[in-house]
């Protein structure tokens, strides 16, 4: 397309007809010319929400750092579709030139804006964002702290480990849960006590996350903690604890056999799988009975467990 077509499209952004302005933005998208950035930024203030949304999309594709601040402002647009488009667009800016404007936006009053900006900073992977993200862990709004925890775990910035450990005591359960997942990224044996402590959290989702992480740890201290979690009052936690015990092949035959009678089929299935993984000969009779369970997945797990015990060199009677 020619310079004349660019000029015409830019001029058409001022047309009284919203439909023609929409077509103008689409034409600028085809042109993909950096010379249209200022005009597209102006279109973010268009009275028509569709024009604004389309302009956000074109600015996303152009990726010009000049658009970052206007796109941050678009996070507070009256139209939900425009706000959603702006959140998506900001995540696509991969240049470090966008970092200063995004960091500055962390001071905005709207917590949804601060959360969206953190998501964009996470995608940038710019070391300059680490200190602001660590400060964001003390934001008064849980939605912001959640995004900050996730971002710091994603970035695997070791300077933030102590901050993330502190987040395990956050008043918001979802922040505590995400902090466990974030700390797991660091794969540090020294974090074991923190994960074990989380097994006493009042929120079952936090405890379940801790169990999942412990199940993946190679630290020898994780096994006993998982065995204790088999007595958790929440079936969701017990289910993951049984899976973790099996993955780590922890010799916890008695509590696992007890779980073969649990009311929840997923727990019976995981307990049977774990008993097969550890080669529990003493569980053969109970596993054999479980091959007649009313749940097909439990029956399959029991049969596999019996086969595993046989393959391990033991004779199944």
C-alpha positions as CSV (number, residue, x, y, z in Angstrom):
1,X,0.0,0.0,0.0
2,X,1.1,3.5,-0.7
3,X,1.8,6.6,1.4
4,X,-1.4,8.0,0.0
5,X,-3.4,5.1,1.3
6,X,-1.8,5.6,4.7
7,X,-2.8,9.3,4.6
8,X,-6.4,8.5,3.6
9,X,-6.7,5.9,6.4
10,X,-5.4,8.3,9.0
11,X,-7.7,11.0,7.8
12,X,-10.7,8.6,7.9
13,X,-10.1,8.2,11.6
14,X,-11.8,11.6,12.0
15,X,-14.9,10.7,9.9
16,X,-18.2,11.3,11.6
17,X,-19.3,7.7,10.8
18,X,-18.1,5.2,13.4
19,X,-18.3,2.4,10.7
20,X,-15.8,4.3,8.5
21,X,-13.5,4.9,11.4
22,X,-13.6,1.2,12.2
23,X,-12.7,0.5,8.5
24,X,-9.9,3.0,8.8
25,X,-8.3,1.2,11.8
26,X,-8.6,-2.1,9.9
27,X,-6.8,-0.5,6.9
28,X,-4.0,0.7,9.2
29,X,-3.7,-2.8,10.5
30,X,-3.0,-4.0,6.9
31,X,-0.5,-1.2,6.3
32,X,1.4,-2.1,9.6
33,X,3.2,1.2,9.4
34,X,4.9,2.8,12.4
35,X,3.9,6.2,11.1
36,X,0.3,5.4,12.2
37,X,1.1,4.9,15.9
38,X,0.3,8.4,17.0
39,X,-3.0,8.3,15.1
40,X,-3.9,4.9,16.6
41,X,-3.1,6.2,20.1
42,X,-5.5,9.0,19.4
43,X,-8.1,6.4,18.3
44,X,-7.9,5.0,21.9
45,X,-10.0,8.0,22.9
46,X,-12.6,7.5,20.1
47,X,-16.3,7.6,21.3
48,X,-16.9,4.2,19.6
49,X,-15.8,1.2,21.7
50,X,-15.2,-0.9,18.6
51,X,-12.8,1.6,17.2
52,X,-10.9,1.7,20.5
53,X,-10.7,-2.1,20.6
54,X,-9.5,-2.4,17.1
55,X,-6.9,0.3,17.7
56,X,-5.6,-1.6,20.7
57,X,-5.2,-4.7,18.5
58,X,-3.2,-2.8,15.9
59,X,-1.0,-1.1,18.5
60,X,-0.3,-4.6,19.9
61,X,0.8,-5.8,16.5
62,X,3.0,-2.8,15.9
63,X,4.7,-3.2,19.3
64,X,5.8,0.4,19.5
65,X,6.9,1.3,23.0
66,X,5.2,4.7,22.6
67,X,1.9,2.8,22.9
68,X,2.5,1.4,26.4
69,X,1.3,4.3,28.5
70,X,-1.8,4.8,26.4
71,X,-2.5,1.1,26.6
72,X,-2.2,1.1,30.3
73,X,-4.7,3.9,30.3
74,X,-7.0,1.7,28.2
75,X,-7.0,-0.8,31.1
76,X,-9.5,1.6,32.7
77,X,-11.7,2.0,29.6
78,X,-15.5,1.9,30.2
79,X,-15.9,-1.0,27.7
80,X,-14.9,-4.5,29.0
81,X,-13.8,-5.6,25.5
82,X,-11.4,-2.7,25.3
83,X,-10.0,-3.5,28.8
84,X,-9.5,-7.1,27.9
85,X,-7.8,-6.2,24.6
86,X,-5.5,-3.9,26.4
87,X,-4.5,-6.6,28.9
88,X,-3.7,-8.9,26.1
89,X,-1.8,-6.3,24.1
90,X,0.5,-5.3,27.0
91,X,1.6,-8.9,27.4
92,X,2.9,-8.8,23.9
93,X,5.5,-6.0,24.4
94,X,8.8,-7.8,24.6
95,X,11.1,-4.8,24.5
96,X,12.7,-3.5,27.6
97,X,11.7,0.0,26.5
98,X,8.3,-0.8,27.8
99,X,9.5,-1.5,31.4
100,X,9.7,2.0,32.8
101,X,6.1,2.9,31.7
102,X,4.8,-0.4,33.1
103,X,6.7,0.0,36.4
104,X,5.3,3.5,36.8
105,X,1.8,2.1,36.2
106,X,2.1,0.1,39.4
107,X,1.3,3.3,41.2
108,X,-2.1,3.6,39.6
109,X,-5.2,3.5,41.9
110,X,-7.1,0.8,40.2
111,X,-6.0,-2.7,41.5
112,X,-7.1,-4.4,38.3
113,X,-4.7,-2.1,36.4
114,X,-1.9,-2.9,38.7
115,X,-2.5,-6.6,38.4
116,X,-2.6,-6.4,34.6
117,X,0.6,-4.4,34.5
118,X,2.3,-7.1,36.7
119,X,1.2,-9.7,34.2
120,X,2.8,-7.7,31.4
121,X,6.0,-7.2,33.4
122,X,6.2,-11.0,33.9
123,X,6.2,-11.6,30.2
124,X,9.0,-9.0,29.7
125,X,11.4,-10.9,32.0
126,X,13.3,-7.6,32.6
127,X,15.5,-7.7,35.8
128,X,14.5,-4.1,36.4
129,X,11.0,-5.3,37.3
130,X,12.1,-7.5,40.1
131,X,12.3,-4.9,42.9
132,X,8.9,-3.3,42.0
133,X,7.4,-6.8,41.9
134,X,8.8,-7.6,45.3
135,X,7.2,-4.4,46.6
136,X,3.9,-5.4,45.0
137,X,3.8,-8.4,47.4
138,X,2.8,-5.8,50.1
139,X,0.1,-4.3,47.9
140,X,-3.2,-3.8,49.9
141,X,-5.2,-5.7,47.3
142,X,-5.1,-9.5,47.1
143,X,-5.5,-9.5,43.3
144,X,-2.2,-7.6,43.0
145,X,-0.3,-9.7,45.5
146,X,-1.5,-12.9,43.6
147,X,-0.1,-11.6,40.3
148,X,3.1,-10.5,42.0
149,X,3.7,-13.9,43.6
150,X,3.1,-15.7,40.3
151,X,5.4,-13.3,38.4
152,X,8.3,-13.7,40.9
153,X,7.9,-17.5,40.7
154,X,7.8,-17.4,37.0
155,X,10.9,-15.2,36.8
156,X,12.7,-17.5,39.3
157,X,14.5,-14.6,40.9
158,X,16.3,-15.9,43.9
159,X,16.5,-12.5,45.5
160,X,12.7,-12.8,46.0
161,X,12.8,-16.2,47.9
162,X,12.5,-14.6,51.3
163,X,9.7,-12.3,50.1
164,X,7.8,-15.3,48.8
165,X,8.4,-17.2,52.0
166,X,6.8,-14.3,53.8
167,X,3.9,-14.5,51.5
168,X,3.1,-18.0,53.0
169,X,1.7,-16.0,55.9
170,X,-0.5,-13.7,53.7
171,X,-4.0,-13.2,55.0
172,X,-5.4,-14.3,51.6
173,X,-5.4,-18.1,51.1
174,X,-5.0,-17.8,47.3
175,X,-1.8,-15.8,47.8
176,X,-0.5,-18.4,50.2
177,X,-1.3,-21.2,47.8
178,X,0.4,-19.4,44.9
179,X,3.4,-18.7,47.0
180,X,3.9,-22.4,47.5
181,X,3.8,-23.0,43.8
182,X,6.2,-20.1,43.2
183,X,8.7,-21.3,45.7
184,X,8.6,-24.8,44.2
185,X,10.2,-23.3,41.0
186,X,13.4,-22.8,42.9
187,X,13.8,-26.4,43.7
188,X,15.7,-25.7,47.0
189,X,15.9,-28.4,49.6
190,X,16.1,-25.7,52.3
191,X,12.4,-24.8,51.6
192,X,11.2,-28.2,52.9
193,X,10.2,-26.9,56.3
194,X,8.2,-24.1,54.7
195,X,6.2,-26.6,52.7
196,X,5.8,-28.9,55.7
197,X,4.5,-26.0,57.8
198,X,2.0,-25.2,55.1
199,X,0.4,-28.7,55.7
200,X,-1.1,-27.1,58.8
201,X,-2.7,-24.2,56.9
202,X,-6.4,-23.6,57.7
203,X,-7.2,-23.7,53.9
204,X,-7.4,-27.1,52.3
205,X,-6.3,-25.7,48.9
206,X,-3.1,-24.4,50.5
207,X,-2.5,-27.8,52.1
208,X,-3.2,-29.6,48.8
209,X,-0.7,-27.4,47.0
210,X,1.9,-28.1,49.7
211,X,1.3,-31.8,49.3
212,X,1.7,-31.7,45.5
213,X,5.0,-29.9,45.8
214,X,6.2,-32.3,48.5
215,X,5.3,-35.2,46.2
216,X,7.7,-33.8,43.6
217,X,10.6,-33.0,46.0
218,X,13.5,-35.4,46.2
219,X,14.3,-34.5,49.8
220,X,14.0,-37.5,52.1
221,X,12.1,-35.4,54.6
222,X,9.2,-35.1,52.2
223,X,8.1,-38.7,52.5
224,X,7.1,-38.6,56.2
225,X,5.3,-35.3,55.7
226,X,3.2,-36.9,52.9
227,X,2.4,-39.9,55.1
228,X,1.0,-37.5,57.8
229,X,-1.0,-35.8,55.1
230,X,-2.9,-39.0,54.5
231,X,-4.9,-38.2,57.6
232,X,-5.9,-34.7,56.4
233,X,-9.6,-33.9,56.9
234,X,-10.0,-32.8,53.3
235,X,-10.3,-35.7,50.8
236,X,-8.7,-33.5,48.1
237,X,-5.6,-33.3,50.2
238,X,-5.6,-37.0,51.0
239,X,-6.0,-37.8,47.3
240,X,-2.8,-35.9,46.4
241,X,-1.0,-37.3,49.4
242,X,-1.7,-40.8,48.3
243,X,-0.4,-40.0,44.8
244,X,2.7,-38.4,46.3
245,X,3.4,-41.4,48.5
246,X,3.2,-43.6,45.5
247,X,5.4,-41.4,43.3
248,X,8.1,-41.4,46.0
249,X,7.5,-45.1,46.9
250,X,7.2,-44.3,50.6
251,X,6.7,-47.5,52.7
252,X,3.4,-46.5,54.2
253,X,1.5,-49.7,53.7
254,X,-0.9,-49.6,56.7
255,X,-2.3,-46.1,56.1
256,X,-2.6,-46.8,52.3
257,X,-4.5,-50.1,53.0
258,X,-6.8,-48.2,55.2
259,X,-7.5,-45.8,52.4
260,X,-8.6,-48.6,50.2
261,X,-11.9,-48.4,52.1
262,X,-12.3,-44.7,51.6
263,X,-15.6,-43.4,50.3
264,X,-14.0,-41.4,47.5
265,X,-13.0,-43.5,44.5
266,X,-10.1,-41.3,43.5
267,X,-8.5,-41.9,46.9
268,X,-9.1,-45.7,46.6
269,X,-7.5,-45.5,43.1
270,X,-4.5,-43.5,44.3
271,X,-4.0,-45.7,47.3
272,X,-4.1,-48.9,45.2
273,X,-1.6,-47.3,42.7
274,X,0.8,-46.4,45.6
275,X,0.6,-49.9,47.0
276,X,1.6,-51.3,43.7
277,X,4.5,-48.8,43.3
278,X,5.9,-49.8,46.7
279,X,5.3,-53.6,46.0
280,X,3.2,-54.1,49.1
281,X,2.8,-57.9,49.3
282,X,0.8,-57.5,52.5
283,X,-1.9,-55.6,50.6
284,X,-2.6,-58.3,48.1
285,X,-5.8,-59.5,49.7
286,X,-7.3,-56.1,49.9
287,X,-6.2,-55.2,46.4
288,X,-7.7,-58.4,45.1
289,X,-11.0,-57.5,46.7
290,X,-10.7,-54.1,45.1
291,X,-10.8,-55.6,41.7
292,X,-14.5,-55.9,42.3
293,X,-15.0,-52.3,43.3
294,X,-18.0,-50.5,41.8
295,X,-15.7,-47.9,40.2
296,X,-14.1,-49.0,37.0
297,X,-11.0,-46.8,37.5
298,X,-10.5,-48.3,41.0
299,X,-10.7,-51.8,39.6
300,X,-8.1,-51.0,36.9
301,X,-5.8,-49.5,39.5
302,X,-6.1,-52.5,41.7
303,X,-5.3,-54.9,38.8
304,X,-2.3,-52.8,37.8
305,X,-1.1,-52.8,41.4
306,X,-1.3,-56.6,41.6
307,X,0.6,-56.9,38.4
308,X,3.3,-54.5,39.6
309,X,3.7,-56.5,42.8
310,X,4.1,-59.7,40.7
311,X,6.6,-58.1,38.3
312,X,8.6,-56.9,41.3
313,X,9.4,-60.6,41.9
314,X,6.7,-61.5,44.4
315,X,4.2,-64.2,44.0
316,X,0.6,-63.1,44.2
317,X,-1.5,-65.8,45.8
